[in-house]
Amino acid sequence: MHQSPVDSSALLEITVRPDVVFVSGQGSWLTDSQGKVYLDFIQGWAVNSLGHAPAVLARAIAEQAQRLITPSPAYYSDKLLEFAGRLVAATPVDKVFFTNSGAEAVEGAVKLARKWGQVHKNGAYEIITFRNAFHGRTLTCMAASGKAGWDALFEPKTPGFPKAVYNDLESVARLVTDRTVAVMLEPVQGEGGVIPADDDFLRELRRFTQERGLLLILDEVQSGMGRTGKLFGHQHAGIVPDILTMGKGIGGGFPLAAMGCRAEVSCFAPGEQGGTYNGNALACAAGLAVLETLLAPGFLDAVEAAGTYLRERLDPVAQGLGYGRVRGRGLLLALALGCDRAAAVVEGCRERGLLVNNTRPDAIRLTPALTVSQTEIDQCVAILGEALAAAAG
Ligand SMILES: Cc1ncc(COP(=O)(O)O)c(C=O)c1O
């Protein structure tokens, strides 16, 4: 039997991890306890938008930690007000509620939509979601997700999430009843393998939901905050959601997420939504530092350019070896292999000092820091090419 050199016996087993212990990181690079350096194209599952230990974020956190960490969610802090103001000015939503994780933001969106259904739609509560979707790991978020194998887990889960087919408006229309209050989707299905929604589908869905008096909830926990080359994935289609969730890259690695809505949708009574750490000053200082960086002139254009460069370099290498093409947007990308060899490729990359991951057996997901350089992309493609060749046999 394999004897791990890492003593992880104190940790609850929730996933299989390789025998690597990381001790530090800088930009696109991570160092393990043996001094081995890795090029990180996972970045905490698309979380470290500015890479590891970015100076602007480290400084903001250190300064805020010495001034005020949290005054209690029952009070305002200067950072809470400043960050909320900056965020709504940059987004199509008018009001925002901060959370600690993406799942909590999605839960908030579901609660807000159900409350809105109680107030405005005769108690309608069903939210149409999509097959292959991922919305998080609370029981409600799991129910909203369309992940294979999750149906039977931890039953009974929260009811009220009929599943439509992604990019198929007819399948949505068929599920609408008097009970329907909203439709919720990711503009790019991230965990589902980086599958973008068609811009036309998003526009038609927006029109459809408006005509039927339904809310459109966009879960941009993964696709938001600059990841696709615009601040939000839905901006590619030129639509505006009623409720928007944000997470992952919003804190640059600091635990932070948010749920925002248009003013007309805001209908929580005091006490119906909240949480001990929600909107604490330290998290807001981190979010503010990240947002200011993302909004700096040229930053998002550089994300778009880096994504195009990665695609143009990787496509010919992969296709030369008989694999598929890169899909996705900006720096939310996946290489479609066309065969179930992703696990071997991921392992081959790690042995060679590159971190990538696979959310399904036939695709390699690439979510580098939004600040990744062309040299680092070249290094990634070189290593990935070697691992792809090795896995090809
Ligand atoms: C689209 C989407 N929504 C929600 C979540 C859940 O976020 P968290 O893991 O921060 O709870 C994720 C996480 O991958 C996600 O990709």
The ligand as an SDF file (V2000), in Angstrom:
LIG
                    3D

 16 16  0  0  0  0  0  0  0  0999 V2000
  -20.4160   29.1840  -10.7290 C   0  0  0  0  0  0  0  0  0  0  0  0
  -20.1100   28.8480   -9.2980 C   0  0  0  0  0  0  0  0  0  0  0  0
  -21.0060   29.1370   -8.3420 N   0  0  0  0  0  0  0  0  0  0  0  0
  -20.7810   28.8780   -7.0440 C   0  0  0  0  0  0  0  0  0  0  0  0
  -19.6030   28.2790   -6.6480 C   0  0  0  0  0  0  0  0  0  0  0  0
  -19.3640   27.9960   -5.2010 C   0  0  0  0  0  0  0  0  0  0  0  0
  -18.3960   28.8690   -4.7050 O   0  0  0  0  0  0  0  0  0  0  0  0
  -17.6270   28.5190   -3.3330 P   0  0  0  0  0  0  0  0  0  0  0  0
  -16.7950   27.3140   -3.6050 O   0  0  0  0  0  0  0  0  0  0  0  0
  -16.8360   29.7540   -3.0300 O   0  0  0  0  0  0  0  0  0  0  0  0
  -18.6900   28.2650   -2.3200 O   0  0  0  0  0  0  0  0  0  0  0  0
  -18.6370   27.9420   -7.6160 C   0  0  0  0  0  0  0  0  0  0  0  0
  -17.3820   27.2750   -7.2200 C   0  0  0  0  0  0  0  0  0  0  0  0
  -16.6800   26.6960   -8.0100 O   0  0  0  0  0  0  0  0  0  0  0  0
  -18.8930   28.2360   -8.9680 C   0  0  0  0  0  0  0  0  0  0  0  0
  -18.0120   27.9230   -9.9290 O   0  0  0  0  0  0  0  0  0  0  0  0
  1  2  1  0
  2  3  1  0
  2 15  2  0
  3  4  2  0
  4  5  1  0
  5  6  1  0
  5 12  2  0
  6  7  1  0
  7  8  1  0
  8  9  2  0
  8 10  1  0
  8 11  1  0
 12 13  1  0
 12 15  1  0
 13 14  2  0
 15 16  1  0
M  END
$$$$
